[in-house]
């Protein structure tokens, strides 16, 4: 492994050098150069989207932290997937106010490291330092809004404990809309929910649902999707009740129906100076007019139309599984409507 020959102070002083990965084998951070304009063009900060053209700069963790600047204010958009979280993170790319980071892989690496047996204090130490590196703004007085991948959700309590000044949005899709979204994605959507199910199982998040382990293989793909949704919904409910005003909850239907109100309320939660004119510019600009994941155009009402089409194609399966999931939720005390709503 080749470590960077560049002055570490120069690398650490520029937000263009994204803290991209953590390598526990060498106790090193991998830094990738990502200009602000490229952030806006990419749906996620993954190797797939960043490309492999440029080798990362490698910094020993101790060297990086010795030169790390004071962090900017940092806030979070946590989500349970397929709920417009990428769109919302993109909306906070507003120079002079905030920058949105969309699924930095550094945080995924820490989950993987933990699953491979890393000790809790070691993960917490690198998580704390990784958050500091992510909170390097592109411009003075900007905040950083991080939207982790939802596989990072088991670390939410640790993240918010390490950053007591941070606030968070817990964003989710309504159950039926989520199940229909997974169903219409075909094989890849169904494989994805099974992978998520395995990760949640490792974290002990499925146990409270009351599904016996010997029943797991008998679950349909859409039941697996529902179980994952319930596990995350329960976690969001517990976090919202515990942390009170630091945390707000929102579902994607409300975000799509009231985008300006949602942005205004979230800006207040995060303490960001986005006035009505700036919010109108975001809502009426290109961010809300395109698919945040593939860049394709969205016609007015297309998101709702796609959701209806999914329910039409898979309605019987979704309806039966949703009924089953609601019975599990009732038995386990899981609310379909989360506390601390962002919008009254």
N, C-alpha and C positions, 0 to 999 in steps of 0.2 A: 504494500500500500504506500502511495506517495503522498506525503503531507505538503500543504501549500507553501510555495516559496514567497508568496506575497506578504507584505506587512500585515500582521494580524489586525492591527488597529484600523487599517484601511478597510479590511473586510468587515470587521464588526461594526464599523461606523456607518455602513451603508445598508439600508433596508433592501437594496437590490440583491444583496447576498442573502438569500433565503436559507434559514436553518431547515434543511430538507429531510435529513435522515439522522438517526443515531445508531452507531455501530458499537454494541457492547463489547465485542471481541477486542476492539482496539481502544475502547473508551473515547470515541471520537465523534464529532458532528461532521456531517457532509453538507457543504454549502453549495447551492446552485444559484447562478446569476439569473434573476427574473425581473425584468424591467416592469414598471407599473403598468404600462400599456399591455404587456403580455399577460399580466394577472387578469386584466379585463377580458382578454380574448380566450383564456383557458377556463374550462368548466371545473377542473380539479387540479390541484398541485401534485399530481402523481407522475411517476416516471413515464407512464404511457402518454400523457399529454405534454409533459416537459420535453420528451424526446431524449435520446441518448447521445446526441451529437457532441456535447461537451462533458468531459469528465468532471465530477464534482471536485471542489477544493475540500481537503480533509484537514480539520483542525482538532488537535487533542482537546478534550473537554476542558482540562485545567487551563490551557493556553487561551481558549476562546473566552472562558468566563473571566479571566484576568483582564481582558480588554473589552468586555461587554459594557455598553453604555447603560445609563439608567433607563429602566423600561418606561414606556408610555402607558397610559391607562389601557387596560385590556378588558374586553367583555366577550360573551360567548352566545352563539346560537347552537344549542343542542337540539337534536331532532331524532325521529324514529324512522326516517327514510321516506322518499317519494311524497314529499309534502311541501315542495317549493322552497326548501332551505337554500339551495344553490342560488336561486333567484334573489332571495332575501339577502344573502351574503354579498352578492354582486351589487346590490343597491347601496351598500355602504362603502363603495369605492368613490368617495367624494373628497377630492383634494382640499386640504386645509381643515377637514373635519374628522375623517376616519378612513381607514383602509380595511377591506374585508378579505380575510384569508380563507380560501375554500379547500378544506380537507387537507391540511398539511400532514404529510406522511410521517413526520417525526413522532406525532402522537400515536399513530398506528403502531410504530416500531416498539413503543413502550408497552402496549398491550401484548404484542407478540413476545416480547422479552419476558413479561410477567408469566405468560402461559408456558414459557420454556423453563420456568423455575426461578426467575430472579427474585431476590429478597425484597420485601416491601420497602424497607428504608432506602435501598439502592434505587428502586424505581421512583420513589418520592423525591429523592435528591435530583435525579436527572429530569424528572417532570418539572420540578421547580425551575431548574436552569433552562430547560427547553422553553418553558413559557416566557422566561425573560428574553430569550433570543427571538422568539416570535413577536414580542412586543417592542420591536424596533420600527418606528414610524418612518414613512417616506418624507414627511415634512414636519417641522416643529408644530407642537400643539395638537397633532392628530392623535386620535385613539386608534386602537387596533381591535377589530371585531373578528373573532375566530369562529369558523364553522367547522368543527371536527367531523370526521366520518362517524356514523352512528355506532361503529364497532368500538369507539372510544368511550361510549356512554358509561361503562362500568367505572371509569375514572372520574366521573363528574363530581362525586363528593370530595375526592382528593383535590381536584382542580380548584373547586370553589373554596375549600379550606385553605389552600395555599395562597389564594388571591382574595382575601376578605373584602377588598374594595370593588371587586368585579361583580357585575350583574349578569343575569343569563335569561335568555328566552328558551322555553321548552316547547318546541314546535312539533306537531304531529298531524297526520291525515286522519279524518274520521274512519272508523273501522271498515265500513262497507266500501268506501272509496279506496282505501288501502288494499283491501283484498281484490277488488276489481282491477286495480293497477297491476298487482302482481300477476293475476290471471292473464291479462291481455299481453303481458310481456313474454308469455310462452315459456319455453324450456329454461331460458337464462334467468328469468325472474324466479322460477321455481327452484332452480339450483341455488340462487342467491339466498333465498329465505332458509334453505336447509343449511347452508354454510353459517348464516347468522344464528340459527337454532343451536348449532354445535358450539359456537362461541359463547352464547348466553348460558348454555348448559354448563360449560367450564366455570363460569362466573357464579353459578348457583342461583341465577335469576329466574329459572323455570320452576324450581321446587315449590314456591308458594302457589302455583296454579293448580296443584292437586292432580296432575296427570302422572299416573304411575309410569316408572321407567320402562316397564315391559309393554306399555302401550305406544311408545314412541314410533316404532316401526310400522304400526298400524295407522298412523295419522296420514291423511292425504296431504298433498303439497299445500293446499289452501288452509288446512287446519294448522300445519306447521307455521304458515305465515301469520295466522291469527294468534297462535301461542306466542310468537315473537313480539307481535304488537302488544299483547296483554302484558308481557313481562316488562316491556319498556314503558307502557302506560302506568303500570304500578310503580316503577321507579320514579317517573316524573311526578306522580301524585305524592309520593313520600317526600321527594326533594322540595316540592312546592310548599307542602305543609310545614316542613322543618325550617326552611329559609325565609319564608314570608315575603316581604317586599323586595328582597334581592332578586327574586325570580318571578317571571310572568309566564303564562301559558297561552298558546294560540293554536287553532287548527287551520289547516290550509284552505278550507272553504271560506273561513272568515277573512283570511289574508287576501284571497282572490276577489271576494266581494267588496272588501273595504281596504284597498291597498294604501291609500293616503292616510287614513286613520291609523292603520297598523304601523306605518313608518313613523308617523308623528308620535304615537305612544311609545314605540320602541326607542326612538331618539331621546325621549324624556327619561325612560328607564336607564339608558346608557349615559345620560348627561351630555348629549351631543347637540351642537348648535345647528340643527337643520330647521330652517323656517319653512313656512307654508309654500313660498315660492320655490325653494330648493326641492321640497318634497314633490310638488307638482311637476317639476322638471324631470325628476326620476321616474315618477309613475307614467308620465306621458312620453318618456324618451324610449330609447332602444332596449333598455334592460327588460322592461315589462312587455315588450313587443316581440321577443324572441324566446325560443326554447333555451333555457339556461344551460342545458347539458350538451345539445348538439348545434346550437346557433341558428337553427331554422326559425323562420317567421311564425309567429302566432297571430292568427286572425282574432278579432274581438270575439270572446265567447268560446274559443276553441278548446280551452282547458276543460270547461264544463261539458262541452260536446264530447270530448274524448272520454271523460268520466262516464257520461251516460252510455256511450257506445260499449264501454267495458262492462257495465252492468247489464246491458241488453244481451251481450254475447255470453256472459258467464253468470247471469242473474240467479239461476236455480242453485248452482254450487255456492255462490257467494251468500245467498240468503240462508241456506242451511248451515253453513259454517258460521256465519255471523250470529245466528240463533244459538248455536253451540257455544260460541265464545262469550256471548252475553250471559249465558247460564254460569260459565266459569267465573266471569267477572262478578256477578251477583254473589256467588258463593265465597269468593275471595276478597270481597270488599273493594274491587277495582272500579273506579268511577269512569264512566264514558265521557263525562264532561269534567275536565280537570279544574282544580282550584286555582285561585290567583289569575283570573283571565286578564290578558293584556287589554282587551276592549270590554267595556261593560255591556 
